[in-house]
Amino acid sequence: MVRTALLCLIISVVADAQPLATITGHVRDRSSNTPISYATVSLWRSDDTSARPIRGALTLKDGTFLLRNVPPGLYRLRVRLVGYSIATKDSIRVDGRSRSVDVGTIFLEQEAIAKRAVEVSAERELVQAEPDRRVYNVGQDLTVAGGSAADALQNVPVITVDQDRTIQLRGSSNVTILVDGRPTVLTGGDRSGGTGLDNIPADAIEAVEIITTPGAAYDAEGAAGIVNIILKRERRQPLSVFGNLTIGTRDKYTGFASIGLRPSDAIRLDGSWSTSLQNYDFDRHIELVPHAPSPSYPGVVSGTRPVRTLTHSPRLNLEADLAGGTLSATVGGMLQHEKTTSNLTYHYFERRLNNGTLESAPLGQRDERNTIQQDTTTGLDAAVGYRRAIGDAWKISTDLRYFASTTSSGLHGWLYTPRDATPPTVAAYWFSHQRIASAQGDVAYNLPNSAEIAAGIKTNWRQLDGDQRTTADSTDPLARALQGATRATTTETITAAYAQLSMPLGGFQVVTGLRAEVTAFDATVADTVAARMRYWNLFPTVSATYALSQLSRLSLRYSRRISRPQNEALTPIVRFDDPYNQRTGTPTLRPELASSLELGGSFVLPWATIAPTLYWRSSTDAMGRYRTFDSATNVTRLVFANWDRVMTTGGEILIQAPIASWWRSTVSGSINYQRIEAGSVAPGLSNSGCSATLNWQNVFVFGNGWSGQVNYNLRRIGPIAQGTIGTIRAGEIALRYEFLGGKGSVALRISDPLDERVFTIAMRTADFDQDLRFKRESRIAFLTLSYLWGSGSPRDGTPPPPPSDEL
């Protein structure tokens, strides 16, 4: 404690002795006088001839930039963007008396012929607060090296990853998951809930967008919002190759390679291949207490579930200038094999009355059930799009997409009891096939005074088939009750149209839109119609952003959205690797409708960036997990149900600040209150409570190629309809060394060094109490080696665009 206090005192004294200033400015296109976003701004000392600047930043959407924590001195400023000439401003003096220096407007001129580029370094925040989204720059986060997309999302302030690797955004798992704006086999589709995010290496991700109130141009799918994963692409040089290899403790290996080709200014091609072999251990401990007398029930279930997963994922992207526009095509695939070995021990109890009070007593009986499950998944997704600007006023775009995935599974189980010489067996086989196809067309027209009107139409078709066959030994009554065959098919067609207007109004930038969707849904089980729904919905959206200054703004946003059931929630295939705690889907599940209102801001101060948000969300027919209990067999079954209403009110805050020239800190937190009403599912069923998150990220730049990062996360997911989920906590430590001018790097990361990440659920119902504890192996050391090689001078043309507003 004394050393820590002394260190803080020294830092504060040095900071006070060396007044620091903020440099601001504005970057615009000289010919059109429009703001330029995503330009690289770099600051050098005038007398320094080294290749690395002392500060750097990217311009925002309005062209503004800010360089913080600049000590007194004489500097030169350089602004660069591919397709423009480099602009330099010299003799910028920070004298120590003024805490803010405004360099004014810097104009960039478009180049006719590309000049040889100069490599620059930019200092980029881990989280960027945009008016309509949060952008988490995964490429800047050292603590996800060697991990997956799910690991990366655990560092996003408003997201929680539960024990099933399902994504929750602001307390809701009804989230749309996209990759580069599209559903993909890598994540199992847009309605997977994120359960396939472990298939994407974190080292392949550039950024993650969190969009909680999307506009009308977006699909209305995802009541809680959209998580859009943006993959890395390198397109400036004629040839570039990136390779990455990660080794983790206890047999974890990930390899990722990408290549970018730009044979001419008109053609851009890149491809990637990732291979992952992961071995993880899962521990579970479940305690059950029935509320009625029972002569024998499994009061304690415990055991391990090692999982071995091998995944191959190729992807190819093409962009070509054609007929005055841009043609894009993407094709990706996945092959995955997973083997799960489950070893469970059942301890039996008796529930009996003792002087009028129900008590549980151990029977001294124990069974062991071992299962081996093997799953094979293959998938393909493809997309073709065309975009073109017609004159200065019109923009048109079209998009065709196709997605298909197939999963075949087999499970074999054995029950060992002290009474049986030959263990009874159970075998189950299931098959699922998912297909999605969509077609979309959009048009936009520029109105006077920087206004724009856009409209579009889209049709989307999807079908999900599921088939299960189960056989069981006649001496195992529990398994015998599960035998038989089940087949289910769900088909859904959505036709949509939207219109959206964006315009300045007074001091506000206003975007308002309306989307209409018509849905036809059919579900059959065993060739019998189980559900048939025809419905239409209107989804209004509106946002108003007010600029308080060049670098500070307020925004008010409203949207109405829908969540249709996820794949797992629809298919009535029973998962019984633990036959006493089963899971299955509900084909009759209804869609959830949600209305969201947000008030947010972003304030760039000389010492920090602060982004607070207040939000409110109300959902009807909210989809959630509901656990039933059969007192005759002592089996719990996790199904899906529609709650009557769920209301969530909360707030978030993001603070990013440089503590010292070598230390940057990001603190984010959230708290919300949620009330669940589900009396139509079970009389009197309701619950309420608070959720909270706290995330602290610290980035250290030590110099000479060395950098490090330390994170710590706290997540309290909050109430569920039948109980609560406990607090989740974990830390991350990472150290990286760059060599060969930054082209190569080696990183060491330790995930959850204190081994704290545990998921606990406390169920309290009218028929039973149940406490569940799940522990996924989380204390892991990863060693990652990366190298980027490029050949040739960067070619002319526009850079890869910022994330699109049309998904």
CORTAKA-V842121 format. One record per residue. N is the residue number from 1. RES is the residue in three letters. SS is DSSP state (helix for helix, strand for strand, loop for the rest). OMEGA is omega as a letter, one per 30 degrees, with the letter a starting at -180 (none if undefined). Layout:
N&RES&SS&OMEGA + N&RES&SS&OMEGA
This chain:
1&MET&loop&a + 2&VAL&helix&l + 3&ARG&helix&l + 4&THR&helix&l + 5&ALA&helix&l + 6&LEU&helix&l + 7&LEU&helix&l + 8&CYS&helix&l + 9&LEU&helix&a + 10&ILE&helix&a + 11&ILE&helix&a + 12&SER&helix&l + 13&VAL&helix&l + 14&VAL&helix&a + 15&ALA&helix&l + 16&ASP&helix&a + 17&ALA&helix&a + 18&GLN&loop&a + 19&PRO&loop&a + 20&LEU&strand&a + 21&ALA&strand&l + 22&THR&strand&l + 23&ILE&strand&l + 24&THR&strand&l + 25&GLY&strand&a + 26&HIS&strand&a + 27&VAL&strand&a + 28&ARG&strand&l + 29&ASP&strand&a + 30&ARG&loop&a + 31&SER&loop&a + 32&SER&loop&a + 33&ASN&loop&l + 34&THR&loop&l + 35&PRO&strand&l + 36&ILE&loop&l + 37&SER&loop&l + 38&TYR&loop&l + 39&ALA&loop&a + 40&THR&strand&l + 41&VAL&strand&a + 42&SER&strand&a + 43&LEU&strand&l + 44&TRP&strand&l + 45&ARG&strand&a + 46&SER&loop&a + 47&ASP&loop&a + 48&ASP&loop&l + 49&THR&loop&a + 50&SER&loop&a + 51&ALA&loop&a + 52&ARG&loop&l + 53&PRO&loop&l + 54&ILE&loop&l + 55&ARG&strand&l + 56&GLY&strand&l + 57&ALA&strand&l + 58&LEU&strand&l + 59&THR&loop&l + 60&LEU&loop&a + 61&LYS&loop&l + 62&ASP&loop&l + 63&GLY&loop&a + 64&THR&strand&l + 65&PHE&strand&a + 66&LEU&strand&l + 67&LEU&strand&a + 68&ARG&strand&l + 69&ASN&strand&a + 70&VAL&strand&l + 71&PRO&strand&l + 72&PRO&loop&l + 73&GLY&strand&l + 74&LEU&strand&a + 75&TYR&strand&l + 76&ARG&strand&a + 77&LEU&strand&l + 78&ARG&strand&l + 79&VAL&strand&a + 80&ARG&strand&l + 81&LEU&loop&a + 82&VAL&loop&a + 83&GLY&loop&l + 84&TYR&strand&l + 85&SER&loop&l + 86&ILE&loop&l + 87&ALA&strand&a + 88&THR&strand&l + 89&LYS&strand&a + 90&ASP&strand&l + 91&SER&strand&l + 92&ILE&strand&a + 93&ARG&strand&l + 94&VAL&strand&a + 95&ASP&loop&l + 96&GLY&loop&l + 97&ARG&loop&l + 98&SER&loop&a + 99&ARG&loop&a + 100&SER&strand&l + 101&VAL&strand&l + 102&ASP&strand&a + 103&VAL&strand&l + 104&GLY&strand&a + 105&THR&strand&l + 106&ILE&strand&a + 107&PHE&strand&l + 108&LEU&strand&l + 109&GLU&loop&l + 110&GLN&strand&a + 111&GLU&loop&l + 112&ALA&loop&l + 113&ILE&loop&a + 114&ALA&loop&l + 115&LYS&loop&l + 116&ARG&loop&a + 117&ALA&loop&l + 118&VAL&loop&a + 119&GLU&loop&l + 120&VAL&loop&l + 121&SER&loop&l + 122&ALA&loop&l + 123&GLU&loop&a + 124&ARG&loop&a + 125&GLU&loop&l + 126&LEU&loop&a + 127&VAL&strand&l + 128&GLN&strand&a + 129&ALA&strand&l + 130&GLU&strand&a + 131&PRO&loop&a + 132&ASP&loop&a + 133&ARG&strand&l + 134&ARG&strand&l + 135&VAL&strand&l + 136&TYR&strand&a + 137&ASN&loop&a + 138&VAL&helix&a + 139&GLY&helix&l + 140&GLN&helix&a + 141&ASP&loop&a + 142&LEU&helix&a + 143&THR&helix&l + 144&VAL&helix&l + 145&ALA&loop&l + 146&GLY&loop&a + 147&GLY&loop&a + 148&SER&strand&l + 149&ALA&helix&l + 150&ALA&helix&l + 151&ASP&helix&l + 152&ALA&helix&a + 153&LEU&helix&l + 154&GLN&loop&l + 155&ASN&loop&l + 156&VAL&loop&a + 157&PRO&loop&a + 158&VAL&loop&a + 159&ILE&strand&l + 160&THR&strand&l + 161&VAL&strand&a + 162&ASP&loop&a + 163&GLN&loop&l + 164&ASP&loop&a + 165&ARG&loop&l + 166&THR&loop&a + 167&ILE&strand&l + 168&GLN&strand&l + 169&LEU&strand&a + 170&ARG&loop&l + 171&GLY&loop&a + 172&SER&strand&l + 173&SER&loop&a + 174&ASN&loop&a + 175&VAL&strand&l + 176&THR&strand&a + 177&ILE&strand&l + 178&LEU&strand&l + 179&VAL&strand&a + 180&ASP&loop&l + 181&GLY&loop&a + 182&ARG&strand&l + 183&PRO&loop&a + 184&THR&loop&l + 185&VAL&helix&a + 186&LEU&helix&a + 187&THR&helix&a + 188&GLY&loop&a + 189&GLY&loop&a + 190&ASP&loop&a + 191&ARG&loop&a + 192&SER&loop&a + 193&GLY&loop&l + 194&GLY&loop&a + 195&THR&loop&l + 196&GLY&loop&a + 197&LEU&helix&l + 198&ASP&helix&l + 199&ASN&helix&a + 200&ILE&loop&l + 201&PRO&strand&l + 202&ALA&helix&a + 203&ASP&helix&l + 204&ALA&helix&a + 205&ILE&strand&l + 206&GLU&strand&a + 207&ALA&strand&l + 208&VAL&strand&l + 209&GLU&strand&l + 210&ILE&strand&a + 211&ILE&strand&a + 212&THR&loop&l + 213&THR&loop&a + 214&PRO&loop&l + 215&GLY&loop&a + 216&ALA&loop&l + 217&ALA&loop&l + 218&TYR&loop&l + 219&ASP&loop&a + 220&ALA&loop&a + 221&GLU&strand&l + 222&GLY&loop&a + 223&ALA&loop&a + 224&ALA&loop&l + 225&GLY&strand&a + 226&ILE&strand&l + 227&VAL&strand&a + 228&ASN&strand&a + 229&ILE&strand&a + 230&ILE&strand&a + 231&LEU&strand&a + 232&LYS&loop&l + 233&ARG&loop&l + 234&GLU&loop&a + 235&ARG&loop&a + 236&ARG&loop&a + 237&GLN&loop&l + 238&PRO&loop&l + 239&LEU&strand&l + 240&SER&strand&a + 241&VAL&strand&l + 242&PHE&strand&l + 243&GLY&strand&a + 244&ASN&strand&l + 245&LEU&strand&a + 246&THR&strand&l + 247&ILE&strand&l + 248&GLY&strand&a + 249&THR&loop&l + 250&ARG&loop&l + 251&ASP&loop&l + 252&LYS&strand&a + 253&TYR&strand&l + 254&THR&strand&l + 255&GLY&strand&a + 256&PHE&strand&l + 257&ALA&strand&l + 258&SER&strand&l + 259&ILE&strand&l + 260&GLY&strand&a + 261&LEU&strand&l + 262&ARG&strand&a + 263&PRO&strand&l + 264&SER&strand&l + 265&ASP&loop&a + 266&ALA&loop&a + 267&ILE&strand&l + 268&ARG&strand&a + 269&LEU&strand&l + 270&ASP&strand&l + 271&GLY&strand&a + 272&SER&strand&l + 273&TRP&strand&l + 274&SER&strand&l + 275&THR&strand&a + 276&SER&strand&l + 277&LEU&strand&a + 278&GLN&strand&l + 279&ASN&strand&a + 280&TYR&strand&l + 281&ASP&loop&l + 282&PHE&strand&l + 283&ASP&strand&l + 284&ARG&strand&l + 285&HIS&strand&a + 286&ILE&strand&l + 287&GLU&strand&a + 288&LEU&strand&l + 289&VAL&strand&l + 290&PRO&strand&l + 291&HIS&loop&l + 292&ALA&loop&l + 293&PRO&loop&l + 294&SER&strand&a + 295&PRO&strand&a + 296&SER&strand&l + 297&TYR&strand&a + 298&PRO&strand&a + 299&GLY&strand&l + 300&VAL&strand&l + 301&VAL&strand&a + 302&SER&strand&l + 303&GLY&strand&a + 304&THR&strand&l + 305&ARG&strand&l + 306&PRO&strand&a + 307&VAL&strand&l + 308&ARG&strand&a + 309&THR&strand&l + 310&LEU&strand&a + 311&THR&strand&l + 312&HIS&strand&a + 313&SER&strand&l + 314&PRO&strand&l + 315&ARG&strand&a + 316&LEU&strand&a + 317&ASN&strand&l + 318&LEU&strand&l + 319&GLU&strand&a + 320&ALA&strand&l + 321&ASP&strand&a + 322&LEU&strand&l + 323&ALA&loop&l + 324&GLY&loop&l + 325&GLY&strand&a + 326&THR&strand&l + 327&LEU&strand&l + 328&SER&strand&l + 329&ALA&strand&a + 330&THR&strand&l + 331&VAL&strand&a + 332&GLY&strand&a + 333&GLY&strand&l + 334&MET&strand&l + 335&LEU&strand&a + 336&GLN&strand&l + 337&HIS&strand&a + 338&GLU&strand&l + 339&LYS&strand&a + 340&THR&strand&l + 341&THR&strand&a + 342&SER&strand&l + 343&ASN&strand&a + 344&LEU&strand&l + 345&THR&strand&a + 346&TYR&strand&l + 347&HIS&strand&a + 348&TYR&strand&a + 349&PHE&strand&l + 350&GLU&strand&l + 351&ARG&strand&a + 352&ARG&strand&l + 353&LEU&strand&l + 354&ASN&strand&a + 355&ASN&loop&l + 356&GLY&loop&a + 357&THR&strand&l + 358&LEU&strand&l + 359&GLU&strand&l + 360&SER&strand&l + 361&ALA&strand&l + 362&PRO&strand&l + 363&LEU&strand&a + 364&GLY&strand&a + 365&GLN&strand&a + 366&ARG&strand&l + 367&ASP&strand&l + 368&GLU&strand&l + 369&ARG&strand&l + 370&ASN&strand&l + 371&THR&strand&l + 372&ILE&strand&l + 373&GLN&strand&l + 374&GLN&strand&a + 375&ASP&strand&l + 376&THR&strand&a + 377&THR&strand&l + 378&THR&strand&a + 379&GLY&strand&l + 380&LEU&strand&l + 381&ASP&strand&a + 382&ALA&strand&l + 383&ALA&strand&l + 384&VAL&strand&a + 385&GLY&strand&l + 386&TYR&strand&l + 387&ARG&strand&a + 388&ARG&strand&l + 389&ALA&strand&l + 390&ILE&strand&a + 391&GLY&loop&l + 392&ASP&loop&a + 393&ALA&loop&a + 394&TRP&strand&l + 395&LYS&strand&l + 396&ILE&strand&l + 397&SER&strand&l + 398&THR&strand&a + 399&ASP&strand&l + 400&LEU&strand&a + 401&ARG&strand&l + 402&TYR&strand&a + 403&PHE&strand&l + 404&ALA&strand&l + 405&SER&strand&a + 406&THR&strand&l + 407&THR&strand&l + 408&SER&strand&a + 409&SER&strand&l + 410&GLY&strand&a + 411&LEU&strand&l + 412&HIS&strand&a + 413&GLY&strand&l + 414&TRP&strand&l + 415&LEU&strand&a + 416&TYR&strand&l + 417&THR&strand&l + 418&PRO&loop&a + 419&ARG&loop&a + 420&ASP&loop&l + 421&ALA&loop&l + 422&THR&loop&a + 423&PRO&loop&l + 424&PRO&strand&a + 425&THR&strand&l + 426&VAL&strand&l + 427&ALA&strand&l + 428&ALA&strand&l + 429&TYR&strand&l + 430&TRP&strand&a + 431&PHE&strand&l + 432&SER&strand&a + 433&HIS&strand&a + 434&GLN&strand&l + 435&ARG&strand&l + 436&ILE&strand&l + 437&ALA&strand&a + 438&SER&strand&l + 439&ALA&strand&a + 440&GLN&strand&l + 441&GLY&strand&a + 442&ASP&strand&l + 443&VAL&strand&l + 444&ALA&strand&a + 445&TYR&strand&l + 446&ASN&strand&l + 447&LEU&strand&l + 448&PRO&loop&l + 449&ASN&loop&l + 450&SER&loop&l + 451&ALA&strand&l + 452&GLU&strand&l + 453&ILE&strand&a + 454&ALA&strand&l + 455&ALA&strand&a + 456&GLY&strand&l + 457&ILE&strand&a + 458&LYS&strand&l + 459&THR&strand&a + 460&ASN&strand&l + 461&TRP&strand&l + 462&ARG&strand&l + 463&GLN&strand&l + 464&LEU&strand&l + 465&ASP&strand&l + 466&GLY&strand&a + 467&ASP&strand&a + 468&GLN&strand&l + 469&ARG&strand&a + 470&THR&strand&l + 471&THR&strand&a + 472&ALA&strand&l + 473&ASP&loop&a + 474&SER&loop&a + 475&THR&loop&l + 476&ASP&loop&a + 477&PRO&helix&a + 478&LEU&helix&l + 479&ALA&helix&a + 480&ARG&helix&a + 481&ALA&loop&a + 482&LEU&loop&a + 483&GLN&loop&a + 484&GLY&strand&a + 485&ALA&strand&l + 486&THR&strand&l + 487&ARG&strand&a + 488&ALA&strand&l + 489&THR&strand&l + 490&THR&strand&l + 491&THR&strand&a + 492&GLU&strand&l + 493&THR&strand&l + 494&ILE&strand&l + 495&THR&strand&a + 496&ALA&strand&l + 497&ALA&strand&a + 498&TYR&strand&l + 499&ALA&strand&a + 500&GLN&strand&l + 501&LEU&strand&l + 502&SER&strand&a + 503&MET&strand&l + 504&PRO&strand&a + 505&LEU&strand&a + 506&GLY&loop&l + 507&GLY&loop&a + 508&PHE&strand&l + 509&GLN&strand&a + 510&VAL&strand&l + 511&VAL&strand&l + 512&THR&strand&a + 513&GLY&strand&l + 514&LEU&strand&l + 515&ARG&strand&l + 516&ALA&strand&l + 517&GLU&strand&l + 518&VAL&strand&a + 519&THR&strand&l + 520&ALA&strand&a + 521&PHE&strand&l + 522&ASP&strand&l + 523&ALA&strand&l + 524&THR&strand&l + 525&VAL&strand&a + 526&ALA&loop&l + 527&ASP&loop&l + 528&THR&strand&a + 529&VAL&strand&l + 530&ALA&strand&a + 531&ALA&strand&l + 532&ARG&strand&a + 533&MET&strand&l + 534&ARG&strand&a + 535&TYR&strand&l + 536&TRP&strand&a + 537&ASN&strand&l + 538&LEU&strand&a + 539&PHE&strand&l + 540&PRO&strand&l + 541&THR&strand&l + 542&VAL&strand&l + 543&SER&strand&l + 544&ALA&strand&a + 545&THR&strand&a + 546&TYR&strand&l + 547&ALA&strand&l + 548&LEU&strand&l + 549&SER&strand&l + 550&GLN&loop&a + 551&LEU&loop&l + 552&SER&strand&a + 553&ARG&strand&l + 554&LEU&strand&l + 555&SER&strand&l + 556&LEU&strand&a + 557&ARG&strand&l + 558&TYR&strand&l + 559&SER&strand&l + 560&ARG&strand&a + 561&ARG&strand&a + 562&ILE&strand&l + 563&SER&strand&l + 564&ARG&loop&a + 565&PRO&loop&l + 566&GLN&loop&a + 567&ASN&helix&a + 568&GLU&helix&a + 569&ALA&helix&a + 570&LEU&helix&a + 571&THR&loop&a + 572&PRO&loop&l + 573&ILE&loop&a + 574&VAL&loop&l + 575&ARG&strand&a + 576&PHE&loop&l + 577&ASP&loop&l + 578&ASP&loop&a + 579&PRO&loop&l + 580&TYR&loop&l + 581&ASN&strand&a + 582&GLN&strand&l + 583&ARG&strand&l + 584&THR&loop&a + 585&GLY&loop&a + 586&THR&loop&a + 587&PRO&loop&a + 588&THR&loop&a + 589&LEU&loop&a + 590&ARG&loop&l + 591&PRO&loop&l + 592&GLU&strand&l + 593&LEU&strand&a + 594&ALA&strand&l + 595&SER&strand&a + 596&SER&strand&l + 597&LEU&strand&a + 598&GLU&strand&l + 599&LEU&strand&a + 600&GLY&strand&l + 601&GLY&strand&l + 602&SER&strand&a + 603&PHE&strand&l + 604&VAL&strand&a + 605&LEU&loop&l + 606&PRO&loop&a + 607&TRP&loop&a + 608&ALA&loop&l + 609&THR&strand&a + 610&ILE&strand&a + 611&ALA&strand&l + 612&PRO&strand&l + 613&THR&strand&l + 614&LEU&strand&a + 615&TYR&strand&l + 616&TRP&strand&l + 617&ARG&strand&l + 618&SER&strand&a + 619&SER&strand&l + 620&THR&strand&a + 621&ASP&strand&a + 622&ALA&strand&a + 623&MET&strand&l + 624&GLY&strand&l + 625&ARG&strand&a + 626&TYR&strand&a + 627&ARG&strand&l + 628&THR&strand&a + 629&PHE&strand&l + 630&ASP&strand&a + 631&SER&loop&a + 632&ALA&loop&a + 633&THR&loop&a + 634&ASN&loop&a + 635&VAL&strand&l + 636&THR&strand&l + 637&ARG&strand&l + 638&LEU&strand&a + 639&VAL&strand&l + 640&PHE&strand&a + 641&ALA&strand&l + 642&ASN&strand&l + 643&TRP&strand&l + 644&ASP&strand&a + 645&ARG&strand&l + 646&VAL&strand&l + 647&MET&strand&a + 648&THR&strand&l + 649&THR&strand&a + 650&GLY&strand&l + 651&GLY&strand&l + 652&GLU&strand&l + 653&ILE&strand&l + 654&LEU&strand&l + 655&ILE&strand&l + 656&GLN&strand&a + 657&ALA&strand&l + 658&PRO&strand&l + 659&ILE&strand&l + 660&ALA&strand&a + 661&SER&loop&a + 662&TRP&loop&a + 663&TRP&strand&l + 664&ARG&strand&a + 665&SER&strand&l + 666&THR&strand&l + 667&VAL&strand&l + 668&SER&strand&l + 669&GLY&strand&l + 670&SER&strand&l + 671&ILE&strand&l + 672&ASN&strand&l + 673&TYR&strand&a + 674&GLN&strand&l + 675&ARG&strand&a + 676&ILE&strand&l + 677&GLU&strand&a + 678&ALA&loop&a + 679&GLY&loop&l + 680&SER&loop&l + 681&VAL&loop&l + 682&ALA&loop&a + 683&PRO&loop&l + 684&GLY&loop&a + 685&LEU&loop&l + 686&SER&strand&l + 687&ASN&strand&l + 688&SER&strand&l + 689&GLY&strand&a + 690&CYS&strand&l + 691&SER&strand&a + 692&ALA&strand&l + 693&THR&strand&l + 694&LEU&strand&a + 695&ASN&strand&l + 696&TRP&strand&a + 697&GLN&strand&a + 698&ASN&strand&l + 699&VAL&strand&a + 700&PHE&strand&l + 701&VAL&strand&a + 702&PHE&strand&a + 703&GLY&strand&a + 704&ASN&loop&l + 705&GLY&loop&a + 706&TRP&strand&l + 707&SER&strand&a + 708&GLY&strand&l + 709&GLN&strand&l + 710&VAL&strand&l + 711&ASN&strand&l + 712&TYR&strand&a + 713&ASN&strand&l + 714&LEU&strand&l + 715&ARG&strand&l + 716&ARG&strand&a + 717&ILE&strand&l + 718&GLY&strand&a + 719&PRO&strand&l + 720&ILE&strand&a + 721&ALA&loop&a + 722&GLN&loop&l + 723&GLY&strand&a + 724&THR&strand&l + 725&ILE&strand&a + 726&GLY&strand&a + 727&THR&strand&l + 728&ILE&strand&a + 729&ARG&strand&l + 730&ALA&strand&l + 731&GLY&strand&l + 732&GLU&strand&l + 733&ILE&strand&a + 734&ALA&strand&l + 735&LEU&strand&a + 736&ARG&strand&l + 737&TYR&strand&l + 738&GLU&strand&l + 739&PHE&strand&a + 740&LEU&loop&l + 741&GLY&loop&l + 742&GLY&loop&l + 743&LYS&loop&l + 744&GLY&strand&l + 745&SER&strand&l + 746&VAL&strand&a + 747&ALA&strand&l + 748&LEU&strand&a + 749&ARG&strand&l + 750&ILE&strand&l + 751&SER&strand&l + 752&ASP&loop&a + 753&PRO&loop&l + 754&LEU&loop&l + 755&ASP&loop&a + 756&GLU&loop&a + 757&ARG&loop&a + 758&VAL&loop&l + 759&PHE&strand&l + 760&THR&strand&l + 761&ILE&strand&l + 762&ALA&strand&l + 763&MET&strand&l + 764&ARG&strand&a + 765&THR&loop&a + 766&ALA&loop&a + 767&ASP&loop&a + 768&PHE&strand&l + 769&ASP&strand&a + 770&GLN&strand&l + 771&ASP&strand&a + 772&LEU&strand&l + 773&ARG&strand&l + 774&PHE&strand&l + 775&LYS&strand&l + 776&ARG&strand&l + 777&GLU&loop&a + 778&SER&loop&l + 779&ARG&loop&a + 780&ILE&strand&l + 781&ALA&strand&l + 782&PHE&strand&l + 783&LEU&strand&a + 784&THR&strand&l + 785&LEU&strand&a + 786&SER&strand&l + 787&TYR&strand&l + 788&LEU&strand&a + 789&TRP&strand&l + 790&GLY&strand&a + 791&SER&strand&l + 792&GLY&loop&l + 793&SER&loop&l + 794&PRO&loop&a + 795&ARG&loop&l + 796&ASP&loop&l + 797&GLY&loop&a + 798&THR&loop&l + 799&PRO&loop&l + 800&PRO&loop&a + 801&PRO&loop&l + 802&PRO&loop&l + 803&PRO&loop&a + 804&SER&loop&l + 805&ASP&loop&l + 806&GLU&loop&a + 807&LEU&loop&none
